[in-house]
Amino acid sequence: MERILIVEDDDVLAQGVKFNLELAGFSADTASDLKDAKRKLKDARRAGTGSEDDWQLLILDVNLPDGDGFAFAGSLRKERDIPVIFLTARDLDEDIMKGFENGADDYITKPFNVQILIQRVRAVLKRYWVGNEKKERTKVGNLEIDFQSWRVWKKGDELTLTPTEFKLLKKFCDNPGILLTRAVLLEALWDKKENYVDEHTLTIFISRLRSKIADREYTYIRTIYGTGYQWTGE
């Protein structure tokens, strides 16, 4: 489910957009100013895995209490790749041009039809994910892994992994050939509510992941006894 952050200081409008986006099947939240938006973007990145915990789209007003949406979008583009739709009362041609110059994927002026907004959200997300599909997918041995949608295929057949198993898989893929100690892997499995995983449970998770991804050609995970594990990719 795509997560959308609405940065809008008009609370009634923001809550209305949020409500309609959720009716359309999205997950949405609001930020009343740039400070709040920066905090929520930062918190999502810190807690996330680069996949479902991050924001997939930003709906951004221009005139905000603590800054300019154009400048914010421009600086954000330098830090991360996230689609931006401006939703603003500023409807002059030079404003629209400035929006696209600062990385807008779409520009919608107020007043607006909320159903048209939803369709344009869908269009932007579709263009974005199609453009990034190759970047988000990785082929290793007989596995194909989509880190954006948390899906894994082995020889073309989709596997069913738990969120914890996928977190482990991503940690291994991000560190090929590197010895990952049990302490490092345990830390990777801590969730944002600080529910910790013990060493015995880690062993079980590793065993289950191995049983799902390994075959006669590829083992993928090498055990370094007494220390940890290593992703061999073979």
Solvent accessible surface area in square Angstrom, and as a share of the most:
residue,aa,sasa,rsa
1,M,169,0.75
2,E,55,0.25
3,R,65,0.24
4,I,0,0.00
5,L,0,0.00
6,I,1,0.01
7,V,1,0.00
8,E,7,0.03
9,D,67,0.35
10,D,68,0.35
11,D,95,0.49
12,V,128,0.74
13,L,44,0.22
14,A,2,0.01
15,Q,80,0.35
16,G,32,0.31
17,V,2,0.01
18,K,46,0.19
19,F,122,0.51
20,N,32,0.17
21,L,0,0.00
22,E,75,0.34
23,L,126,0.63
24,A,30,0.23
25,G,43,0.42
26,F,14,0.06
27,S,36,0.23
28,A,9,0.07
29,D,49,0.25
30,T,21,0.12
31,A,2,0.01
32,S,62,0.40
33,D,36,0.18
34,L,12,0.06
35,K,158,0.67
36,D,31,0.16
37,A,0,0.00
38,K,111,0.47
39,R,128,0.47
40,K,38,0.16
41,L,6,0.03
42,K,127,0.54
43,D,54,0.28
44,A,11,0.09
45,R,129,0.47
46,R,158,0.58
47,A,46,0.36
48,G,19,0.19
49,T,33,0.19
50,G,52,0.50
51,S,0,0.00
52,E,93,0.42
53,D,33,0.17
54,D,23,0.12
55,W,17,0.06
56,Q,11,0.05
57,L,0,0.00
58,L,0,0.00
59,I,2,0.01
60,L,0,0.00
61,D,10,0.05
62,V,0,0.00
63,N,85,0.43
64,L,16,0.08
65,P,98,0.61
66,D,74,0.38
67,G,32,0.31
68,D,52,0.27
69,G,0,0.00
70,F,0,0.00
71,A,66,0.51
72,F,14,0.06
73,A,0,0.00
74,G,16,0.15
75,S,54,0.35
76,L,8,0.04
77,R,72,0.26
78,K,180,0.76
79,E,125,0.56
80,R,27,0.10
81,D,75,0.39
82,I,4,0.02
83,P,1,0.01
84,V,0,0.00
85,I,0,0.00
86,F,0,0.00
87,L,4,0.02
88,T,0,0.00
89,A,66,0.51
90,R,69,0.25
91,D,87,0.45
92,L,107,0.53
93,D,104,0.54
94,E,109,0.49
95,D,15,0.08
96,I,52,0.26
97,M,120,0.54
98,K,90,0.38
99,G,0,0.00
100,F,99,0.41
101,E,132,0.59
102,N,35,0.18
103,G,22,0.21
104,A,13,0.10
105,D,48,0.25
106,D,20,0.11
107,Y,14,0.05
108,I,9,0.05
109,T,43,0.25
110,K,47,0.20
111,P,136,0.85
112,F,54,0.23
113,N,83,0.43
114,V,39,0.22
115,Q,100,0.44
116,I,93,0.47
117,L,1,0.00
118,I,5,0.03
119,Q,99,0.44
120,R,88,0.32
121,V,0,0.00
122,R,97,0.35
123,A,43,0.33
124,V,2,0.01
125,L,6,0.03
126,K,147,0.62
127,R,137,0.50
128,Y,35,0.13
129,W,58,0.20
130,V,102,0.59
131,G,65,0.62
132,N,18,0.09
133,E,83,0.37
134,K,186,0.79
135,K,130,0.55
136,E,38,0.17
137,R,75,0.27
138,T,49,0.28
139,K,159,0.67
140,V,26,0.15
141,G,40,0.38
142,N,33,0.17
143,L,4,0.02
144,E,43,0.19
145,I,0,0.00
146,D,14,0.07
147,F,25,0.10
148,Q,38,0.17
149,S,56,0.36
150,W,42,0.15
151,R,102,0.37
152,V,2,0.01
153,W,35,0.12
154,K,42,0.18
155,K,129,0.55
156,G,64,0.62
157,D,101,0.52
158,E,89,0.40
159,L,35,0.17
160,T,118,0.69
161,L,31,0.15
162,T,60,0.35
163,P,81,0.51
164,T,34,0.20
165,E,2,0.01
166,F,4,0.02
167,K,49,0.21
168,L,0,0.00
169,L,0,0.00
170,K,40,0.17
171,K,62,0.26
172,F,0,0.00
173,C,23,0.14
174,D,83,0.43
175,N,32,0.16
176,P,87,0.55
177,G,45,0.44
178,I,92,0.47
179,L,74,0.37
180,L,8,0.04
181,T,50,0.29
182,R,51,0.18
183,A,70,0.54
184,V,59,0.34
185,L,0,0.00
186,L,25,0.13
187,E,107,0.48
188,A,33,0.26
189,L,10,0.05
190,W,121,0.42
191,D,52,0.27
192,K,151,0.64
193,K,161,0.68
194,E,118,0.53
195,N,89,0.46
196,Y,133,0.50
197,V,27,0.16
198,D,85,0.44
199,E,92,0.41
200,H,130,0.58
201,T,43,0.25
202,L,0,0.00
203,T,62,0.36
204,I,62,0.31
205,F,34,0.14
206,I,1,0.01
207,S,62,0.40
208,R,129,0.47
209,L,0,0.00
210,R,68,0.25
211,S,87,0.56
212,K,62,0.26
213,I,0,0.00
214,A,30,0.23
215,D,40,0.21
216,R,250,0.91
217,E,112,0.50
218,Y,57,0.22
219,T,84,0.49
220,Y,0,0.00
221,I,6,0.03
222,R,134,0.49
223,T,37,0.22
224,I,45,0.23
225,Y,191,0.73
226,G,88,0.84
227,T,52,0.30
228,G,3,0.03
229,Y,11,0.04
230,Q,34,0.15
231,W,7,0.03
232,T,50,0.29
233,G,21,0.20
234,E,121,0.54
